[in-house]
Structure formats: structure tokens, C-alpha cells
Amino acid sequence: MIFKNSHLVELYYKSKQPYKNQGFTLFMVTLLGTVGTVAAAGLIISTTTVINANTKAVTENQNHHGIAEVAQTRIKSLLIEHPKLLEFNDIEWEEQLNSPNSSQESEDFSKALRICKNQQDWKAEKEDILALAEHKKIELPFGNFSLESFQKIGDNQGIATVNTEIKNGDSSSFELAINFFDNYLSDPVPVLWLMGKKTGQGTAKSQVTGDVWVNDCQFPLDKINITEPDTYQAKYTGIKPPELPDLESVKLRLPENHYLTIIDEEKKGRKETEKETKRERETEKETERETEFTFPRSEDQPTRIENNKKVYEYVITEIDTINQIEINSGSKEESVTVIFYVLGDIQADNIIHKCESNQPCSPENFIILGYEGSRINLQFEQLDAFIFAPNYQLEIKPKNSPDHPAQFRGSLWVDNLSLEGDDDSEQLEFKQAFTWRDLPQQLQLINPSPKLIQVTLNQQEKEN
């Protein structure tokens, strides 16, 4: 208003005063203009101060949240990399790491954290863990954070409290709610889990579409040909496999005709000669027909029901020099599960898993659990299965066709693995196919379980 009406003042003085008083008029206009300028400037300065204060507060708040989010990411990564930390509070991290040989628990703790790391890498990681446990400030470009505490509040939950500090010294506190959801059961089961010292011979020539876990730190992971490295990983792990189902309990509930020794004594004892008579060749063909087994057999009854599926279980003391084993895990009406509990070696010249049901044939419908023995030798063109034989060497001789290599779909958990044959026949495709939920319930419990970890940031700051 001051600037808008200044011309009216000038007009008034022009009409009332002689021309000689125009200097005074100019003085008044100048004075009023100056007063208006000062008033407007004061208003602008006042408004700017408020805006700057609000902007500063918003910026500081954003910086605190930014630091908290970085802290969230780092702690989350640490817990995923070292799930053993989830079993303890932060005070115990420090105690266990600083006294690694004070007890079996502390020794196991340090060993689990250090899995497959050289001295230099482990030293750096140990320092990172101790820095958090000892509440040291972790410096960032725009401030720092420190872990105030990590407390488990149940089997599936924990709270990490972090303090944040920005460059001007202002500080805040945030809570990171950490939930260990049981939906790890929906995670895929690795297609290969190799547990022994001598493992993986020939895998470099195979294609692996799935995750690979290796317990032997000497195994060269870079030689595994992961076809989709952005989706799947080959990694060392300190995770121990679950216990095999108690075999004595299994035996108590199985009928006598489900105890089998699948072995052809005639074929096993026969010495091959370069020249065979016609009769010998005919006998060979008859023997091959006799040593073709199909499971479940027509006279068999299911031994239990699991997940609304009929389960057929067999305790097998040995499978040796068999021409063919066929697993039919589904009639036209329903799908079933076939489980072999094996004592002794397995050697099958051809093993086939087929499914005639309307539902897709799934690898978890054929399960081999190996207890005592040293070797499983299988030949196949395509096999869908879950094989868990922690003390066995698995030898695979792929039956490749001219059009495509042999394919294994499912999961193999064995001591070590080797592929037999020349360069062409060693090619095999491994494909990941099912989740932890698909396994028998007693095999779903991995300790520590490969659970998904979700960390959520509590958006309400607690000002210090």
C-alpha cells in the first residue's frame, strides 16, 4: 500500500502548493518510499528467517532419517551374512568374540561367523561387529550412528536401537524392528548342497539354474556355471544339514514287504567275456527284464499320509547292478510320494521318475535318504528327485541325447559329487525346482534356518 499510493501524495502537494514547494514533495515521496522499503524488507527478513528455520529442521530431520536408513541397511546386511548373531544380544557378541575359546559355545560362535574367510577378511569383519557391540560411532559423510542395543524379544523378533548424530551435533534415536519371519519356507531349496572335502568334480561342464551351497572352503565356487548369476548364487555356508529321520522309528511302522534288497546275484557274479554264446545273450536279456523295478508296486499300500498325499516308504539295504528303476509318483487319479531309506550302495543303470497324474510330476515326490554307505551311482536322461545322503559320494553318468544334455531337476544334498564320462556325456543341467515347504516336515528345520530378515524403521524419532 505504501508504494501503491505514493503518487497521490505527490498530486495533493502539486495542487495546494506553488511550484517552488515541489522539493518538499520529492522529499516526502522519497521518505515514504524508504519507509516502505524498510518495512517490506523487514517483512521479507522475518519470513525468510522462519522459512530457513523450517528448512533447517526438515533438512536435519531428513539427515537423521538418512543416517538411520544407512544403519538399518548395514545391520540388516550383517545379520543376513552372519545369522549366528541372531541367537545373541549385542553384549554377548562382544563377550563371545573377545573370548573365542572360553567355551564350546563361543568357539562355535566364532567358527560360524568366520566360515570360509581368510585372516585379513575375518579381522575386518570382526572389527565391524565389535564396533557395533562396543557402541562405537560409525562415521558417515553427513554424520554418524552407533548401536545402542540389540535385544531379542522372542524367537522371531528383535529390536535394534541406534543413535544418530548429524554434523552440527544434534542427535536422535531410532528403533529398528527386526522380524525373523517363518516365510523362509517359501524360499527355494538349493539345487546342490555339497558338504564334503572332495566335491564337485565335473560341475564346471554343467549348467546350474539354481542356488548352490558348499561347506568346503577349498572348493572353487567360480567353477560352477550359474546360468543366471543375477538370480542365483553359489556360496559357502556354515549351515549344518538337518538330522535324517530316525530309521528305527521308520522300521517299526513299515510292513515287512517294504524291507528290500534290490540286487541281481546272477548278473553281479557273472564275468563278462569278449565272446558270448547266443544263449548267454538271451539270458542277459531275460535278466534285464527281471531287474526292472517299478515303485510303488501294485500290491503295496501307503504307509502314511502327509500333506494329503499317500506316501509309500521302503527300507532298502542295497541297490546294485540294476537295469532300471522306475518311480511312478502318480496315477491318473492322484499323485503320491515314494521314499527310499537306503542302507548300502546304490547302482542303477537307468532310473526314471514319471508321473501319469493330471498334476505335474514334482521332484519332492521321489525322495532318497541315504544312511549308511559310500556311493550312489545313477544314470538317467531326466530325473526329478530330492536326494539327501550326507555321507555318500554321488556319481552321475548322464545319458545325453544328440539334441540336449541330461537334466536333473530338484535338489541334491550329498558329501561330494562327480560326473562320469567323456566331455560330451559329462554335461548335465541342474535345475532348482521346489521350496522348503515342499520337503518332509522333519527336513524343513535347518539350524540356523535360512530365514528371510525384514528390518523396518520406526519413523517416530525419540529426541535426546
C-alpha positions in Angstrom: 0.0 0.0 0.0 2.8 2.4 0.8 4.3 2.1 -2.7 0.9 1.9 -4.4 -0.5 5.3 -3.1 2.7 7.4 -3.2 1.6 9.2 -6.4 -1.5 10.5 -4.6 0.7 12.3 -2.1 2.6 13.9 -4.9 -0.6 15.0 -6.7 -2.0 16.6 -3.5 1.0 18.8 -2.9 1.1 19.8 -6.5 -2.5 21.2 -6.3 -2.0 23.0 -2.9 1.5 24.4 -3.1 3.2 26.6 -5.6 5.8 25.2 -7.9 8.6 26.2 -5.5 7.5 23.7 -2.9 8.0 20.7 -5.2 11.3 19.9 -3.4 9.4 19.2 -0.3 7.0 16.9 -2.2 10.0 15.0 -3.6 11.4 14.7 -0.1 8.1 13.2 1.2 7.8 10.7 -1.6 11.4 9.6 -1.0 10.8 9.4 2.7 7.6 7.3 2.3 9.3 5.1 -0.3 12.2 4.5 2.1 9.8 3.6 5.0 8.0 1.2 2.7 11.2 -0.4 1.6 12.4 -0.8 5.2 9.0 -2.3 6.2 8.9 -4.7 3.3 12.5 -5.7 3.9 11.7 -6.4 7.5 8.8 -8.5 6.5 10.9 -10.4 4.0 13.7 -11.0 6.5 11.2 -12.2 9.1 9.6 -14.6 6.6 12.9 -15.8 5.4 14.1 -16.5 8.9 11.0 -18.6 9.5 11.4 -20.5 6.2 15.1 -21.0 6.9 14.4 -22.4 10.3 11.8 -24.7 9.0 14.0 -25.8 6.1 16.9 -26.4 8.5 14.6 -28.5 10.8 13.4 -30.5 7.8 16.9 -31.0 6.5 18.1 -32.1 9.9 15.2 -34.5 10.2 16.0 -35.9 6.8 19.6 -36.3 7.7 18.7 -38.2 10.8 16.4 -40.5 8.8 19.1 -40.9 6.2 21.6 -42.0 8.8 19.1 -44.3 10.4 18.4 -45.9 7.0 22.1 -46.5 6.4 22.3 -48.0 9.8 19.3 -50.2 9.0 21.0 -51.4 5.8 24.3 -52.2 7.5 22.8 -54.0 10.4 20.4 -55.9 8.1 23.3 -57.0 5.9 25.4 -58.0 8.9 22.6 -60.2 10.3 21.9 -61.8 6.9 25.6 -62.5 6.4 26.0 -63.8 10.0 22.8 -65.4 11.1 24.6 -66.7 14.2 24.4 -63.2 15.6 20.6 -63.5 15.8 20.9 -66.0 18.6 22.6 -63.5 21.0 22.2 -60.0 22.3 24.8 -57.4 21.4 26.6 -57.7 24.8 27.1 -61.4 24.1 28.6 -60.6 20.7 31.4 -58.8 22.4 31.9 -61.5 25.0 31.9 -64.4 22.5 34.3 -62.7 20.1 36.8 -61.5 22.7 36.9 -64.9 24.3 36.6 -67.3 21.4 38.0 -70.3 23.3 36.3 -69.8 26.6 33.6 -72.3 25.9 32.3 -74.6 23.2 29.5 -72.1 22.6 32.0 -69.3 22.0 34.1 -71.5 19.8 31.1 -72.5 17.6 30.0 -68.8 17.5 33.4 -67.6 16.2 33.7 -70.5 13.8 30.2 -69.9 12.3 31.0 -66.2 11.8 34.4 -66.8 10.2 33.3 -69.5 7.7 35.5 -69.6 4.7 37.2 -66.3 5.3 40.9 -65.6 5.3 42.6 -64.0 8.3 42.6 -60.5 6.8 38.9 -60.5 5.8 37.8 -62.0 9.1 39.8 -59.4 11.0 38.0 -56.6 9.2 34.5 -58.2 9.7 35.3 -58.9 13.4 36.2 -55.3 13.9 32.9 -54.2 12.3 30.9 -56.5 14.6 32.8 -55.3 17.7 32.4 -51.7 16.7 28.6 -52.1 16.9 28.8 -54.3 20.0 31.0 -51.7 21.8 28.7 -48.9 20.8 31.4 -47.1 18.7 30.4 -44.3 16.3 30.2 -45.4 12.7 31.2 -42.4 10.6 29.2 -41.4 7.5 29.7 -38.4 5.2 26.8 -36.5 6.8 27.1 -37.7 10.4 27.4 -40.9 12.4 25.5 -43.6 14.1 26.1 -46.1 16.9 24.2 -49.2 18.0 22.8 -48.6 21.5 21.4 -52.1 21.9 20.2 -55.2 20.2 17.7 -57.3 22.2 15.9 -60.4 21.2 12.2 -60.3 22.3 11.2 -63.7 21.1 12.1 -66.5 18.7 11.1 -64.4 15.7 11.6 -60.8 16.8 14.3 -58.4 18.0 14.8 -54.7 18.5 17.9 -52.7 17.5 18.2 -49.2 18.9 20.5 -46.8 17.1 21.6 -43.3 17.9 22.2 -40.9 15.1 24.2 -37.7 15.1 24.4 -35.1 12.3 27.3 -32.7 11.6 26.0 -29.9 13.9 26.0 -32.3 16.9 22.2 -32.7 17.0 21.3 -36.3 17.9 18.3 -38.6 17.7 17.4 -42.2 18.5 15.6 -44.7 16.3 14.3 -48.2 16.8 14.8 -50.8 14.1 12.1 -53.6 14.4 13.6 -56.8 13.2 11.3 -59.7 12.3 12.5 -63.2 11.5 9.6 -64.3 9.6 8.9 -68.1 9.1 8.1 -67.5 5.5 11.6 -68.8 4.7 9.6 -72.0 3.9 8.6 -70.3 0.6 12.3 -69.8 -0.2 13.7 -72.2 -2.9 15.8 -75.2 -1.8 19.3 -75.0 -3.4 19.7 -77.4 -6.3 23.1 -78.5 -5.0 24.3 -78.7 -1.4 27.8 -80.2 -1.3 29.1 -81.0 2.2 32.3 -82.9 1.8 36.0 -82.2 1.2 36.3 -83.6 -2.3 33.4 -82.4 -4.2 32.1 -81.1 -7.4 34.3 -82.9 -10.0 32.8 -82.2 -13.4 30.4 -79.5 -12.4 32.3 -76.9 -14.5 31.0 -78.6 -17.6 27.4 -78.5 -16.3 24.8 -75.7 -16.3 23.2 -74.8 -13.0 20.0 -72.9 -12.8 19.6 -72.5 -9.1 21.5 -71.8 -5.9 24.5 -73.9 -4.8 25.7 -74.3 -1.1 29.2 -75.6 -0.4 30.5 -76.4 3.1 34.1 -77.0 1.9 36.0 -73.7 1.8 38.6 -75.1 -0.6 36.0 -75.7 -3.3 36.4 -73.2 -6.2 32.9 -71.6 -6.4 33.9 -69.7 -9.6 34.0 -73.0 -11.4 30.3 -73.6 -11.0 28.5 -72.4 -14.1 25.5 -70.5 -12.8 23.3 -69.7 -15.8 21.5 -66.7 -14.2 24.0 -65.1 -11.8 21.7 -62.1 -11.1 19.1 -64.5 -9.7 21.0 -67.4 -8.2 24.2 -67.7 -6.2 26.9 -70.2 -5.3 28.1 -69.6 -1.8 30.0 -71.1 1.1 27.8 -71.9 4.1 28.3 -73.0 7.7 24.7 -74.2 7.9 24.5 -77.8 9.2 22.1 -80.1 7.5 19.1 -81.4 9.5 19.2 -84.9 11.0 17.9 -87.7 8.9 14.6 -89.2 10.1 15.1 -91.8 12.8 15.5 -95.0 10.9 14.5 -97.3 13.8 11.2 -95.5 14.2 10.6 -95.8 10.4 11.3 -99.5 10.6 8.8 -100.1 13.4 5.9 -98.8 11.3 6.7 -100.3 7.9 5.2 -103.7 6.9 7.7 -106.5 6.2 7.3 -106.4 2.5 8.7 -102.9 2.5 12.1 -104.1 3.5 14.0 -104.7 0.3 17.4 -105.8 -1.1 17.4 -105.0 -4.7 20.3 -106.9 -6.1 20.8 -109.3 -9.0 23.2 -112.0 -7.8 23.5 -113.7 -11.2 24.3 -110.5 -13.0 26.6 -109.4 -10.2 28.6 -112.6 -10.3 28.8 -113.1 -14.0 32.2 -112.4 -15.5 32.0 -110.6 -18.9 33.8 -112.2 -21.7 34.6 -110.8 -25.2 32.6 -113.7 -26.8 29.2 -114.7 -25.6 27.1 -117.5 -26.8 23.6 -116.9 -28.1 22.1 -118.4 -25.0 24.1 -116.1 -22.8 22.9 -113.1 -24.7 19.3 -114.3 -24.3 19.9 -114.9 -20.6 21.2 -111.4 -20.4 18.0 -110.0 -21.9 15.8 -112.1 -19.6 17.9 -110.9 -16.6 17.4 -107.3 -17.7 13.7 -107.8 -17.8 13.7 -109.3 -14.4 15.7 -106.5 -12.9 13.3 -103.7 -13.9 11.5 -102.5 -10.8 8.6 -100.1 -10.5 7.5 -98.3 -7.3 5.0 -98.2 -5.8 4.3 -101.9 -6.6 0.7 -102.9 -7.3 0.4 -104.9 -4.1 1.8 -102.1 -1.9 -0.3 -99.9 0.4 0.6 -96.4 1.5 2.5 -96.3 4.8 1.3 -92.9 5.9 -0.4 -89.7 4.7 1.4 -86.4 4.5 0.0 -83.1 3.1 -3.0 -85.1 1.9 -0.7 -87.3 -0.2 -0.2 -91.0 0.1 3.3 -91.9 1.0 5.0 -95.2 0.1 8.2 -95.9 2.1 10.8 -98.6 1.6 13.9 -99.5 3.6 16.4 -100.7 1.1 19.7 -102.4 2.2 21.3 -102.3 -1.2 20.6 -101.5 -4.8 23.3 -103.0 -7.0 23.6 -103.5 -10.8 20.0 -103.0 -11.6 19.0 -102.4 -15.1 16.2 -100.0 -14.4 14.2 -98.5 -11.5 11.0 -96.7 -12.4 9.2 -94.4 -10.0 5.6 -93.6 -10.8 4.6 -90.9 -8.4 1.1 -90.5 -9.8 -1.7 -92.5 -11.3 -4.3 -90.8 -13.4 -6.3 -90.1 -10.3 -3.7 -88.9 -7.8 -0.1 -88.1 -7.1 1.9 -89.9 -4.5 5.3 -89.7 -2.8 7.9 -92.5 -2.9 10.7 -92.5 -0.2 13.7 -94.8 -0.2 15.6 -95.2 3.2 18.8 -96.6 1.9 21.5 -98.6 3.8 24.4 -99.5 1.5 25.3 -98.5 -2.0 23.1 -97.7 -4.9 23.9 -98.5 -8.5 21.1 -98.2 -11.1 21.9 -98.3 -14.8 18.8 -96.3 -15.5 16.5 -94.5 -13.1 13.3 -92.9 -14.3 10.8 -90.8 -12.4 7.5 -90.4 -14.3 4.1 -89.1 -13.3 0.8 -90.1 -15.1 -1.5 -87.9 -12.9 -3.2 -84.8 -14.1 -1.0 -82.8 -11.7 2.6 -82.0 -12.6 5.2 -84.5 -11.6 7.3 -82.9 -8.8 10.8 -83.7 -7.6 9.7 -83.9 -3.9 7.5 -86.9 -4.9 10.6 -89.1 -5.2 13.0 -88.9 -2.2 16.2 -90.9 -1.5 17.5 -90.7 2.1 21.0 -92.3 2.4 22.1 -93.5 5.9 25.0 -95.9 5.7 27.0 -96.4 2.6 29.6 -94.7 0.5 28.4 -94.5 -3.1 25.4 -93.7 -5.2 25.8 -94.3 -8.9 23.0 -93.2 -11.2 22.4 -93.0 -14.9 19.5 -91.0 -16.3 18.3 -88.9 -19.1 16.0 -86.8 -16.9 15.4 -87.2 -13.2 13.2 -85.3 -10.8 14.1 -86.1 -7.2 15.3 -84.9 -3.8 18.4 -86.9 -2.7 19.7 -86.4 0.8 22.7 -88.6 1.5 25.2 -86.6 3.6 27.8 -89.4 3.8 27.7 -90.5 0.2 29.6 -89.8 -2.9 27.2 -89.3 -5.7 28.4 -90.4 -9.2 26.2 -89.4 -12.1 26.6 -90.7 -15.6 24.3 -88.5 -17.7 22.5 -90.2 -20.6 22.7 -87.4 -23.1 20.8 -87.3 -26.3 22.1 -85.6 -29.5 19.5 -82.8 -29.0 20.0 -81.9 -25.4 22.1 -82.8 -22.3 20.6 -84.8 -19.5 18.7 -82.9 -16.8 18.4 -83.2 -13.1 15.5 -81.2 -11.5 15.2 -80.9 -7.8 17.9 -80.9 -5.1 20.9 -83.0 -4.2 22.4 -82.9 -0.7 25.5 -85.1 -0.7 29.0 -85.4 0.6 30.5 -84.9 -2.8 29.6 -85.1 -6.4 31.3 -86.3 -9.6 30.2 -86.7 -13.2 31.4 -89.6 -15.2 32.0 -89.9 -18.9 33.8 -88.1 -21.7 33.5 -84.3 -22.2 30.1 -84.6 -24.0 28.5 -87.0 -21.6 29.6 -85.0 -18.5 27.3 -82.2 -19.5 24.3 -82.0 -17.2 21.7 -79.4 -16.4 20.8 -78.9 -12.8 17.5 -77.1 -12.2 16.1 -75.7 -8.9 12.5 -76.8 -8.5 10.9 -76.5 -5.1 10.8 -74.7 -1.8 11.5 -75.7 1.8 7.8 -76.1 2.4 7.7 -79.0 -0.1 10.2 -81.1 1.9 9.1 -83.6 4.5 8.5 -81.7 7.7 11.4 -83.2 9.6 13.8 -81.9 6.9 12.5 -78.3 6.9 14.2 -77.4 10.2 17.7 -76.1 9.3 19.6 -74.7 12.3 20.1 -71.8 11.8 17.2 -71.7 9.4 17.7 -69.7 6.2 15.0 -67.3 7.2 14.2 -64.0 5.5 15.0 -61.0 7.6 12.9 -57.9 7.3 14.0 -54.7 9.1 11.6 -51.8 9.5 12.4 -48.3 10.6 10.3 -46.8 13.3 9.5 -43.3 11.8 9.0 -41.7 15.2 12.2 -40.1 16.4 13.0 -40.1 20.1 14.8 -36.8 20.7 17.7 -36.9 23.1 
